[in-house]
Amino acid sequence: MKLKYEFTVMDMGDEFAAVPVGEDAAKFHGMLKLNKASAEILELLKEETEPMKIHEYLKNKYPDSTDDEIGHTLVDFLNKLLREGLLTD
């Protein structure tokens, strides 16, 4: 899976924002408010990747989190992106 649109992620202090850039700004109107983990996931989705690779990245990045916590966070965020039509298959 991969992002359907090109986004740039901006650090806004205690949260992150992702906005579409280039021609994609005309296709997707709006922005995404993100926390740190979801911003990292979004960055990984700029390239074609598999959910398990993202899970492994998060597991290494956040060793104090359980597999279940990481899995729930990942599934919830990916489902939100899918509902909004922001991912390719």
Steps between C-alpha positions, in 0.01 A plus 500: 500500500600860441356849535286600205604865534826675577500663844748707689506454876562803719593496869264741678647455849279255688333366185573453131309605190511343154393702199485393137755655268532566129219383276366286783396815687226543239387138542491481879369803684593526864768386737563216740565562870742238626682388810865397484435132427247570224737757345769231490259252344400757238867557413548124451195487273660741253663187355333168426511297821324224689325541837736246660802711403338803662423290808864390524619860464268615781598204717867599469427870547274450805640194685293574812175452305347155466431332167128540571531875567699551182264280300188683620656840431608391153170336406297797624709749304511292180122451518450877528720555196312231307159650591618837370627341176859601568667162438559290194459123530 
